[in-house]
Amino acid sequence: MDVLDKIVNLILQDPFLTAAEIARRLGYAEEKTIYYWIEKAHYPGLVAFKRAVLAGQYRPSSASARENAPHYGTIPIISGFSREGTALVTNSRYRASVPSADVRFAWQYQGPNDWIVMAGDWLLLSLVELAHGPLKAWCLAFDREGSPAIRVLLPSASGEPPRLVVPQSYETDATSVPRYLIRHLFRTLE
């Protein structure tokens, strides 16, 4: 896997990463190395490259994916959610490499393209446990009408509940409730 593919994978995992963070995770001493590779791919900067990656316009050049330690399993597929946000489980199962033991459901997103999530993507979901939750995570949150929306769950000041942020506008969503963490996203590339 070349350097650009590694940068793409990091961006897909966390679109909020800075060039310095990407450089640190890849083992480079300076962030200018990241800018070098992005410029070599003919992008004017990190923001433009992130937009291309998240919109699916830039695809990794590696021809095949490799697994270090495959761990296959089946996950119940849900058809949607009740008004309260409870998963509506079907009799079907999704077969995938399970990235985390706490993945509970697979759901095929059918909404509009929502920044990193596109119609047809499969999302592997786990339940949100705010007391033991991650510092920063993508999640499904539900508004008062019971409609799911993609949000980012961010930590707040000590002692306060985490904040929900709308990815497109970076505005706080104070009305929705986080129900499911997005543990993994599978996209079929055509």
N, C-alpha and C positions, 0 to 999 in steps of 0.2 A: 504494500500500500504506500503510495507516495505521500509527500507532505501535504499537498492540497486535499487529498482524500481524508487525511487525519484532521485537518482543519475543518472540513465539511462535517465530519462526524461530531466534532466538539460543538460546532454551531448548532447542529440539529439537537444535540442533547441539552444545550443551554444557549439560546440566542442572545442572552444578555452578557456573554463573556466579552471582555476587552481583549485587545491585542496582547497586552502584558500577561493576562491570564492564560491565553492560548499558548503563548511562548513558554510560560512556566510549565504548563501541562505537557508540552511536547519536549521539554528539556532544553530549550534554547535560552541563552543568557539575556538576549535583548529582543524587544518586540519588533524591531526593524526587520528581523528575519521573516516575521509573519507578513509584513508589508511587502517584502521582496517577493515572496511566493504569490501573493495576491496580484501584485503588479505584473508578474510573469504570466499570470492567467488573463491579463488585459482588463483588469478591473481597476477603477481609479482609487479605491480605498476599501477599508473594511466594511463600512456601512453598505456600499453598493454590492460587495461580495455577499454579505449576509442576506440582503434582499433577494439576490439571485438564487442563493441556496434555499432559502425558506419558501420562495415562490416555485421551486422545482425547475427553475431555468438553468441552473448549474447542476450537473450530475457528475458524480465521481467517475474518474476515468478507468478505474480498475474493472476488469472484465468479470471477475467473480468474487464472491464473498467467501471468507473462510471462517470456520468456527474453531475456537480454541478448545472449548469444553462443551459439546452439545448436551443439552438437557431438555429432551422433548417431553411434552405432556399435552393433555387436552384440557381445554378451559370451556366452561359453559358459555354459550352465546346468548346474549340478551337481545330482545327485539326492540327494546325501548325502556321507558321509565314511566312509573305511575306519576300522578300529580304531585305526590310527596317526594318523588325522587327515588323510589324503590325500584330495583332492577326487575324487569319482566323477563324471566328466564325461559328459554325455549328448550326443546329436546335435542337440539343440535350442539355439537362441540367444535371448538376451533383447535386445530393442531398447530403448535408453534414451539419454538425454542422459548422456554419459560425463563425470563430474566430475573424473576424474584419469586420466592416461595409464597408471598402474600397476594399474588395476582389472583383475583376472584372471578373476573368476567372478561369476555371479549365482546366488543360492540363495534359494529361498522357504522362509522359516522356518515350521515346523509345530509347534513346541513350545508350551508354555503361554505366556501373556502374561508377559513378563519385563521389567518396568518400562517401558522405552521401546519395546521390540520386541514386536509383537503377532503372533499366528498369522496367516499369510497375507502378511506383509510380505516384500518382496523386498529382499535385502541384496546390495550390490555389494561384493565382497571383494578384497583384495590380500594378498599374503604379508607376514608380519611379518618385518622385518629389525631386530632389536633394536639392532644397532650404529648404525643410522641412523634408528631409529624416532622417532616423534613424542613429545613430552613427555607428552601425555595423549591417549588414544584409546580408543574402544570396539573390542572385539575378540571373536573366537570363540576360546575356550580349550578344551582337551580334557583330561579327567581320565584316570586310569589305565585305565578301562574303555573309553575312546575316545568318550565322550559329549561332544558340544559344549555349551558354556554361554556365555552372554553375560557378558562381564567388562569392566572398565575397566582399562586399562593405564596405570599412573602411574609417574613417575620416582622413583627411590630416591636415597639418598645417593650422592655421587660414587664411581664405581668399582664399585657394586653393581648387580645386574640390576634392571630395573623390577619393580614390584609389580603383582600382579593383585588387583583389588578386586571383591567381589560388590556389584553396584549397590544391591540392596534393603537390605542390612544394613551396608554399608561395611566388612565384615570382609575381611581379607587371605586370598586363596586361594593357599596355598603348594603345593598338590598338582597343580594344572593347569598346562598349558603353552600359551602363546598361539601360535596358528598363522596366523590371518587377521585383518587389520584390517578393520573395517566402514567402508568409505569413503562409502557413501551408503545411505539407506533409502528405499524407495518403498512407499507405503501407498495402497490403493484405499479411498476414502471412499464409504460407501454411504448 
